[in-house]
Amino acid sequence: MALDCKTNISITDDNHRSVEFTVSFSEMEKLFEKSIGEFRKQVSMKGFRPGQIPKQLFVSRFGEEVYRETVDKVVNNDLKNEFEKIVETWRTDEKLEIAAPAEFGDLKADRGQDLVYKLSIALNKPLTVQGYKDLGVKVSASVVSEEEVNDVLLGLRKRFAKEILVSRPAKLDDVIKGSYLKQIIDGKEAPLPPNPNFEIEISEDINLVELKKALVGLSADDKKEFTIHYPEDHPGSELKGKTVDYTISVSGVYELELPNQDEEFFSKVGAADEADFKARITDDILKSKQQRTRQIALKEAFDKLIEKNPFPVLEEQIKYTAQRSLQRHQHNHQHQEGEEEEEVTVSEEQLNTMRPEITRAIQEDRILHSIIEQESLKPTQGQVDARVQEIADSARMDFASVKDTMRRTGQINKIRETLKMELAQNLLIGESLPEKEST
């Protein structure tokens, strides 16, 4: 290293290390003198030709600024590069993994004294997962019933149905329209949504019995007060476990006139006929069920492996992952809205909310990478091509052109990495990846 400095490495514990750099006063003065010489050549001052300002005058006017620039260069170039070299030796020699970017400690950089700069970093020790073979976890078989297919068909028919205004009390399968007049949440009146109007189909799918009971029997121009006790597992987080008193006004009751199941209807939904439609829907439902049962099996497998292979999930990694997640979310939002991107800071409340999910994701990721390394897993060309074929089919594009584009953009390498993870997952639950059929 060109910079003359002392390095002191401290090992706090198995997962935390720090490096303290000390650059002597004399070394800093050499660098300062060099910077003075460089800056004098660039600065002009009235009464002096460019580069001819007397050194003493230049130092009195610009010395503090030049010294700050010198410190900044030493810290952000020389010491940062040296720190990265040290961390790289830990990665190669000890197989340590960086859990999160280094944290910068106190910087002592007063002119006339030694410069002292400390960096700390969180590191994951090598993980060798044990007992991942023969876990006894299998994916349950999935079947699709005719009733499930018919439910989807009915839902699509309702989407294309005509709403006929009726002058009678509402009954099951009717649509009721109206507006919210008041809502009181846990005894306190709450503001209405910006658009207080509602449109609800009174169907068997409504899982809030109190809502269904309140709506049946209402007619146009009726006003109704009713109470709903939302369960703890309600999908709307702001209403989980809360009691809400509603006052609504009904503007109309509508009967649904369903379209016939004829050629015109199936053409609208992109099918040749009823048989073609049901075949497609059956395939979609089956894939969805298989994905759910796969996730259930994987959860069971990971539960067992996490219990068998306990390892720490570092707080620095959790916080860094949370920040990256929020940063991506904000980037996508601001990109869509055309706003200028801002730096994201994770609040303690956000971190506590996100911690369980992030912790689990880190555990699963480290387990899978350990298995990939132990088994030397990598996808075959046929498996890569099968995934490219799926993408091409989804985009209704030619396989060869999609594959060529993905090669040029580097996306093909991302597919390989994704497939490695899937191979490791499949090893846990006794499945295999599809291969592309030869043509």
C-alpha positions as CSV (number, residue, x, y, z in Angstrom):
1,M,0.0,0.0,0.0
2,A,1.4,3.4,-1.0
3,L,0.0,5.0,2.2
4,D,2.1,4.4,5.3
5,C,-0.2,3.5,8.2
6,K,-0.6,1.2,11.1
7,T,-3.4,-1.4,11.1
8,N,-4.9,-3.0,14.2
9,I,-7.5,-5.8,13.7
10,S,-9.9,-6.7,16.5
11,I,-12.2,-9.8,16.7
12,T,-15.2,-8.8,18.8
13,D,-16.8,-12.2,18.5
14,D,-17.3,-15.0,16.0
15,N,-19.3,-12.7,13.7
16,H,-17.9,-9.2,14.2
17,R,-14.5,-7.8,13.4
18,S,-13.1,-4.3,13.2
19,V,-10.0,-2.6,11.7
20,E,-8.5,0.5,13.1
21,F,-6.1,2.5,10.9
22,T,-3.7,5.0,12.2
23,V,-2.0,7.4,9.8
24,S,0.8,9.3,11.6
25,F,0.9,13.1,11.8
26,S,4.1,13.2,9.7
27,E,2.5,11.1,7.0
28,M,-0.6,13.3,6.9
29,E,1.7,16.4,6.6
30,K,3.4,14.8,3.6
31,L,0.0,14.2,1.9
32,F,-1.1,17.7,2.8
33,E,2.0,19.3,1.3
34,K,1.4,17.3,-1.9
35,S,-2.2,18.4,-2.0
36,I,-1.2,22.0,-1.5
37,G,1.1,21.8,-4.5
38,E,-1.6,20.3,-6.7
39,F,-4.3,22.8,-5.6
40,R,-2.0,25.8,-6.0
41,K,-1.7,25.0,-9.7
42,Q,-5.4,25.2,-10.1
43,V,-6.4,28.2,-8.1
44,S,-6.3,31.8,-9.4
45,M,-6.2,34.9,-7.1
46,K,-6.4,38.6,-8.0
47,G,-2.9,40.1,-8.3
48,F,-1.2,36.8,-9.0
49,R,-0.7,34.7,-12.1
50,P,-2.3,31.2,-12.1
51,G,-0.2,28.8,-10.0
52,Q,1.9,31.7,-8.6
53,I,0.1,32.4,-5.3
54,P,2.7,32.4,-2.4
55,K,2.4,29.2,-0.5
56,Q,2.0,30.9,2.9
57,L,-0.9,33.1,1.6
58,F,-2.5,30.1,-0.1
59,V,-2.3,28.0,3.1
60,S,-3.8,30.8,5.2
61,R,-6.7,31.2,2.8
62,F,-7.3,27.6,1.7
63,G,-5.4,25.4,4.1
64,E,-8.4,24.1,6.1
65,E,-10.3,23.2,2.9
66,V,-7.3,21.5,1.4
67,Y,-6.7,19.5,4.6
68,R,-10.3,18.3,4.6
69,E,-9.9,17.2,1.0
70,T,-6.8,15.3,1.9
71,V,-8.5,13.5,4.8
72,D,-11.4,12.6,2.5
73,K,-9.1,11.1,-0.1
74,V,-7.2,9.1,2.6
75,V,-10.4,7.8,4.2
76,N,-12.5,7.1,1.1
77,N,-9.8,5.9,-1.2
78,D,-6.7,4.6,0.5
79,L,-8.1,3.2,3.8
80,K,-11.3,2.0,2.1
81,N,-9.3,0.0,-0.4
82,E,-7.0,-1.4,2.2
83,F,-10.0,-2.5,4.3
84,E,-11.6,-4.2,1.3
85,K,-8.3,-6.1,0.8
86,I,-8.4,-7.3,4.4
87,V,-12.0,-8.4,4.2
88,E,-11.2,-10.2,1.0
89,T,-8.5,-12.3,2.7
90,W,-11.1,-13.2,5.4
91,R,-13.5,-14.3,2.6
92,T,-10.9,-16.4,0.8
93,D,-8.9,-17.8,3.7
94,E,-11.6,-18.3,6.3
95,K,-14.7,-18.6,4.0
96,L,-16.5,-15.8,5.9
97,E,-19.4,-14.1,4.2
98,I,-20.2,-10.4,4.4
99,A,-23.5,-10.1,6.3
100,A,-23.9,-6.3,5.7
101,P,-21.8,-3.4,4.5
102,A,-19.1,-2.1,6.9
103,E,-20.1,0.4,9.5
104,F,-17.9,3.4,9.8
105,G,-16.8,4.3,13.3
106,D,-15.4,7.5,14.8
107,L,-12.9,9.5,12.6
108,K,-10.3,11.5,14.4
109,A,-8.7,13.8,11.9
110,D,-7.7,17.0,13.5
111,R,-4.7,18.7,11.8
112,G,-1.5,18.3,13.7
113,Q,-2.5,14.9,15.1
114,D,-2.5,11.3,13.9
115,L,-5.5,10.4,11.8
116,V,-7.4,7.4,13.4
117,Y,-10.2,5.7,11.5
118,K,-12.1,2.6,12.5
119,L,-14.4,0.3,10.5
120,S,-16.5,-2.6,11.7
121,I,-18.1,-5.4,9.8
122,A,-20.6,-8.2,10.5
123,L,-19.6,-11.6,9.0
124,N,-21.3,-14.9,8.7
125,K,-19.2,-18.0,9.6
126,P,-19.3,-20.8,7.1
127,L,-22.4,-22.9,7.3
128,T,-22.5,-26.6,6.6
129,V,-26.1,-27.8,6.9
130,Q,-26.5,-31.3,8.2
131,G,-29.4,-33.7,7.8
132,Y,-30.9,-32.3,4.7
133,K,-31.3,-35.7,3.0
134,D,-34.2,-38.0,3.7
135,L,-36.2,-35.4,5.7
136,G,-39.3,-37.4,5.0
137,V,-41.1,-34.4,3.5
138,K,-43.1,-34.9,0.4
139,V,-45.4,-32.7,-1.7
140,S,-49.0,-33.7,-1.4
141,A,-50.8,-34.8,-4.5
142,S,-53.2,-32.1,-6.0
143,V,-56.5,-32.8,-7.7
144,V,-59.0,-30.4,-9.3
145,S,-62.7,-31.0,-8.8
146,E,-65.4,-30.2,-11.3
147,E,-67.0,-27.9,-8.7
148,E,-63.8,-25.8,-8.5
149,V,-63.8,-25.4,-12.3
150,N,-67.5,-24.5,-12.3
151,D,-66.9,-21.9,-9.6
152,V,-64.4,-20.2,-11.9
153,L,-66.8,-20.4,-14.8
154,L,-69.5,-18.8,-12.7
155,G,-67.2,-16.0,-11.6
156,L,-66.4,-15.2,-15.2
157,R,-70.0,-15.2,-16.2
158,K,-70.7,-12.8,-13.3
159,R,-68.0,-10.5,-14.7
160,F,-69.8,-10.3,-18.0
161,A,-73.3,-10.2,-16.5
162,K,-75.8,-7.4,-17.0
163,E,-77.0,-5.6,-13.8
164,I,-80.8,-5.2,-13.8
165,L,-82.2,-2.7,-11.4
166,V,-85.0,-4.3,-9.3
167,S,-87.6,-2.7,-6.9
168,R,-87.5,-5.4,-4.3
169,P,-85.5,-6.3,-1.2
170,A,-82.0,-7.7,-1.8
171,K,-81.4,-11.4,-1.7
172,L,-78.5,-13.8,-2.2
173,D,-76.6,-13.3,-5.5
174,D,-77.9,-9.7,-5.9
175,V,-75.6,-6.6,-6.1
176,I,-76.3,-3.8,-3.7
177,K,-74.9,-0.3,-4.3
178,G,-74.8,2.6,-1.8
179,S,-72.5,4.7,0.3
180,Y,-71.1,4.8,3.8
181,L,-72.5,7.5,6.0
182,K,-70.6,6.8,9.2
183,Q,-68.0,4.4,10.6
184,I,-67.1,4.0,14.3
185,I,-64.0,1.9,15.0
186,D,-63.6,0.6,18.5
187,G,-65.9,3.3,19.8
188,K,-64.3,6.2,18.0
189,E,-65.7,7.8,14.9
190,A,-63.3,7.5,12.0
191,P,-63.2,9.5,8.7
192,L,-64.9,8.0,5.7
193,P,-62.7,6.9,2.8
194,P,-62.2,9.4,0.0
195,N,-64.8,7.6,-2.1
196,P,-67.5,6.5,0.3
197,N,-69.5,4.6,-2.4
198,F,-69.6,0.8,-2.4
199,E,-70.8,-2.0,-4.6
200,I,-71.1,-5.5,-3.0
201,E,-72.4,-8.8,-4.4
202,I,-74.2,-10.7,-1.7
203,S,-72.7,-14.0,-2.3
204,E,-71.8,-17.2,-0.3
205,D,-68.2,-16.1,-0.7
206,I,-68.6,-13.3,1.9
207,N,-66.9,-14.7,5.0
208,L,-68.2,-11.9,7.3
209,V,-71.5,-13.3,8.3
210,E,-72.6,-10.1,10.0
211,L,-72.1,-8.2,6.7
212,K,-74.1,-10.7,4.7
213,K,-76.9,-10.7,7.3
214,A,-77.0,-6.9,7.3
215,L,-77.3,-6.6,3.5
216,V,-80.0,-9.2,2.8
217,G,-83.4,-7.6,2.8
218,L,-82.3,-4.1,2.1
219,S,-84.1,-2.0,-0.6
220,A,-83.3,1.2,-2.4
221,D,-83.3,4.3,-0.2
222,D,-82.9,2.2,3.0
223,K,-80.6,3.3,5.7
224,K,-79.0,0.6,7.9
225,E,-76.8,0.5,11.0
226,F,-74.9,-2.7,11.8
227,T,-71.8,-3.9,13.5
228,I,-69.0,-6.1,12.3
229,H,-66.4,-7.8,14.6
230,Y,-63.4,-8.4,12.4
231,P,-61.3,-11.5,13.2
232,E,-57.6,-11.4,14.0
233,D,-56.8,-13.0,10.7
234,H,-58.7,-10.5,8.6
235,P,-56.7,-9.5,5.5
236,G,-57.1,-5.8,6.1
237,S,-54.4,-5.0,8.7
238,E,-56.1,-1.8,9.8
239,L,-59.2,-3.7,10.9
240,K,-57.8,-6.9,12.4
241,G,-59.5,-7.7,15.7
242,K,-61.5,-4.5,15.7
243,T,-65.2,-3.8,16.1
244,V,-66.7,-1.4,13.5
245,D,-70.2,0.2,13.6
246,Y,-71.4,1.2,10.2
247,T,-74.2,3.4,8.9
248,I,-74.9,3.0,5.2
249,S,-77.4,4.3,2.7
250,V,-78.6,2.1,-0.2
251,S,-79.0,3.6,-3.7
252,G,-80.1,0.5,-5.6
253,V,-80.5,-3.3,-5.7
254,Y,-79.5,-5.1,-8.9
255,E,-80.1,-8.6,-10.2
256,L,-77.4,-10.2,-12.3
257,E,-78.4,-11.5,-15.7
258,L,-75.7,-14.1,-16.6
259,P,-74.6,-14.6,-20.2
260,N,-75.3,-17.9,-21.9
261,Q,-72.4,-20.4,-22.1
262,D,-72.3,-20.2,-25.9
263,E,-69.6,-19.6,-28.5
264,E,-69.7,-15.8,-28.1
265,F,-69.1,-16.0,-24.4
266,F,-66.2,-18.5,-24.6
267,S,-64.7,-16.3,-27.4
268,K,-64.7,-13.4,-25.0
269,V,-62.7,-15.3,-22.4
270,G,-60.2,-16.5,-25.0
271,A,-61.3,-20.1,-25.4
272,A,-62.5,-22.1,-28.4
273,D,-65.4,-23.8,-26.5
274,E,-66.5,-25.0,-23.1
275,A,-64.2,-28.0,-23.2
276,D,-61.2,-25.9,-24.1
277,F,-62.0,-23.4,-21.4
278,K,-62.4,-26.0,-18.7
279,A,-59.2,-27.7,-19.7
280,R,-57.3,-24.4,-19.3
281,I,-58.9,-23.6,-16.0
282,T,-58.2,-27.0,-14.7
283,D,-54.5,-26.6,-15.6
284,D,-54.4,-23.2,-14.0
285,I,-56.0,-24.4,-10.8
286,L,-53.8,-27.5,-10.7
287,K,-50.6,-25.4,-11.0
288,S,-51.8,-23.0,-8.3
289,K,-52.6,-25.9,-5.9
290,Q,-49.2,-27.6,-6.7
291,Q,-47.4,-24.3,-5.9
292,R,-49.3,-24.0,-2.6
293,T,-48.6,-27.7,-1.6
294,R,-44.9,-27.2,-2.6
295,Q,-44.6,-24.2,-0.3
296,I,-46.2,-26.1,2.5
297,A,-43.8,-28.9,2.1
298,L,-40.8,-26.5,1.8
299,K,-41.9,-24.8,5.0
300,E,-41.9,-28.1,6.8
301,A,-38.5,-29.0,5.5
302,F,-37.0,-25.6,6.5
303,D,-38.6,-25.9,9.9
304,K,-36.8,-29.2,10.5
305,L,-33.5,-27.9,9.1
306,I,-33.5,-24.7,11.1
307,E,-34.1,-26.7,14.3
308,K,-31.3,-29.2,13.4
309,N,-28.9,-26.5,12.3
310,P,-29.2,-23.4,14.6
311,F,-27.1,-20.4,13.6
312,P,-27.3,-16.7,14.4
313,V,-29.1,-14.2,12.1
314,L,-27.2,-11.0,12.6
315,E,-29.0,-7.8,13.3
316,E,-26.9,-5.9,10.8
317,Q,-28.0,-8.2,8.1
318,I,-31.7,-7.9,9.1
319,K,-31.5,-4.1,9.1
320,Y,-29.6,-4.0,5.8
321,T,-32.1,-6.3,4.1
322,A,-35.0,-4.2,5.4
323,Q,-33.5,-1.1,4.1
324,R,-32.9,-2.6,0.7
325,S,-36.5,-3.8,0.6
326,L,-37.9,-0.4,1.4
327,Q,-35.5,1.3,-1.0
328,R,-36.6,-1.0,-3.9
329,H,-40.3,-0.3,-2.9
330,Q,-39.7,3.5,-2.9
331,H,-37.7,3.3,-6.1
332,N,-40.5,1.6,-7.9
333,H,-43.1,4.0,-6.5
334,Q,-41.1,7.1,-7.3
335,H,-40.1,5.8,-10.8
336,Q,-43.8,5.3,-11.6
337,E,-44.7,8.7,-10.2
338,G,-41.7,10.5,-11.8
339,E,-40.5,11.7,-8.4
340,E,-36.9,12.2,-7.3
341,E,-35.5,9.3,-5.4
342,E,-34.7,9.9,-1.7
343,E,-32.6,7.9,0.8
344,V,-34.6,5.5,2.9
345,T,-34.2,5.2,6.7
346,V,-35.7,2.2,8.4
347,S,-37.6,3.1,11.6
348,E,-37.6,0.9,14.6
349,E,-41.3,0.1,14.1
350,Q,-40.8,-0.9,10.5
351,L,-37.8,-3.1,11.5
352,N,-39.7,-4.8,14.2
353,T,-42.6,-5.5,11.8
354,M,-40.3,-6.8,9.1
355,R,-37.9,-8.8,11.3
356,P,-39.6,-12.2,11.5
357,E,-40.1,-12.5,7.7
358,I,-36.6,-11.2,6.9
359,T,-35.0,-13.5,9.5
360,R,-36.8,-16.5,8.0
361,A,-35.7,-15.5,4.5
362,I,-32.1,-15.2,5.5
363,Q,-32.2,-18.6,7.3
364,E,-33.7,-20.3,4.2
365,D,-31.2,-18.5,1.8
366,R,-28.2,-19.6,3.8
367,I,-29.4,-23.2,4.1
368,L,-30.0,-23.4,0.3
369,H,-26.6,-22.0,-0.5
370,S,-24.9,-24.5,1.8
371,I,-26.7,-27.3,0.1
372,I,-25.8,-26.0,-3.3
373,E,-22.1,-25.9,-2.3
374,Q,-22.1,-29.3,-0.7
375,E,-23.9,-31.0,-3.6
376,S,-22.2,-28.9,-6.4
377,L,-25.6,-28.2,-7.8
378,K,-26.1,-26.6,-11.2
379,P,-28.9,-26.8,-13.7
380,T,-28.5,-28.8,-16.9
381,Q,-28.8,-27.0,-20.3
382,G,-32.1,-28.7,-20.8
383,Q,-33.5,-27.3,-17.5
384,V,-32.3,-23.8,-18.4
385,D,-33.9,-24.1,-21.8
386,A,-37.1,-25.3,-20.2
387,R,-37.3,-22.2,-18.1
388,V,-36.6,-20.0,-21.2
389,Q,-39.3,-21.8,-23.0
390,E,-41.8,-21.0,-20.2
391,I,-40.8,-17.3,-20.5
392,A,-41.1,-17.4,-24.3
393,D,-44.5,-19.1,-24.2
394,S,-45.8,-16.6,-21.6
395,A,-44.7,-13.7,-23.8
396,R,-45.9,-15.5,-27.0
397,M,-42.4,-15.1,-28.5
398,D,-40.0,-17.4,-30.3
399,F,-37.8,-19.5,-28.1
400,A,-34.6,-18.8,-30.0
401,S,-35.0,-15.0,-30.1
402,V,-35.8,-14.9,-26.3
403,K,-32.8,-17.0,-25.5
404,D,-30.5,-14.9,-27.6
405,T,-31.8,-11.7,-25.9
406,M,-31.4,-13.2,-22.5
407,R,-27.8,-14.2,-23.3
408,R,-26.9,-10.7,-24.5
409,T,-28.5,-9.0,-21.4
410,G,-27.1,-11.4,-18.9
411,Q,-30.5,-12.6,-17.8
412,I,-29.6,-16.2,-18.7
413,N,-27.1,-16.2,-15.8
414,K,-29.8,-15.0,-13.4
415,I,-32.0,-17.9,-14.5
416,R,-29.1,-20.3,-13.8
417,E,-28.8,-18.9,-10.2
418,T,-32.6,-19.2,-9.7
419,L,-32.6,-22.7,-10.9
420,K,-29.7,-23.6,-8.5
421,M,-31.9,-22.5,-5.6
422,E,-34.8,-24.5,-7.0
423,L,-32.6,-27.6,-7.3
424,A,-31.7,-27.3,-3.7
425,Q,-35.4,-26.8,-2.7
426,N,-36.4,-29.8,-4.8
427,L,-33.7,-31.9,-3.1
428,L,-35.5,-31.3,0.2
429,I,-38.9,-32.4,-1.0
430,G,-38.0,-35.1,-3.5
431,E,-38.9,-33.2,-6.7
432,S,-37.0,-32.5,-9.9
433,L,-36.9,-29.7,-12.5
434,P,-38.4,-30.2,-15.9
435,E,-36.1,-30.6,-18.9
436,K,-36.9,-29.0,-22.3
437,E,-38.2,-31.6,-24.8
438,S,-36.0,-32.0,-27.8
439,T,-37.6,-31.0,-31.1
